[in-house]
Amino acid sequence: MDNTYLYELGQAGSPKKAGSKAEKLQILAKNGFHTPRTYVCTWDAHEQYLNDDKELVAVLRSEIERTIDLDRTYAVRSSANLEDSLERSFAGQFKSYLNVRGLDAVVQAIWAIWASTH
């Protein structure tokens, strides 16, 4: 699957740098711990959101639609690269959405989380 903005954590070709939550899940998985299947939006997607790029909506919707099982429920959470480091903690400040199901709901949850970072 050739995605621009959405990757399954640990998949070949996925970005080397992800947010802190995603990185920690990847470390756990690599060390044999059972972790949930995790998908990550790239920082580039967030940057394009900030620049009000109209193409982002269509591209991200398409990637989500062909990547996830739209009949399952998901937790949609922030994992920004500036969260929860040794220098600062934003734990609990950005929105999280649980039991999200369906294409529109997932996209809306991502947008709401990105909006909550400001």
NORUR-V829621 format. One record per backbone hydrogen bond with DSSP energy under -1.0 kcal/mol. CO is the residue of the C=O (numbers start at 1). NH is the residue of the N-H. Records with the same first field share a line. If there is no record, write none. Layout:
# NORUR-V829621
CO=NH ; NH
This chain:
# NORUR-V829621
5=42
7=40
8=11
11=14
19=23
20=24
21=25
22=26
23=27
24=28
25=29
26=30
27=31
28=33
29=32
38=9
40=7
42=46
43=47
44=48
45=49
46=50
47=51
48=53
49=52
55=59
56=60
57=61
58=62
59=63
60=64
61=65
62=66
64=68
69=72
74=100
76=97
80=20 ; 83
88=85
90=93
97=76
100=74
102=106
103=107
104=108
105=109
106=110
107=111
108=112
109=113
110=114
111=115
112=116
115=118
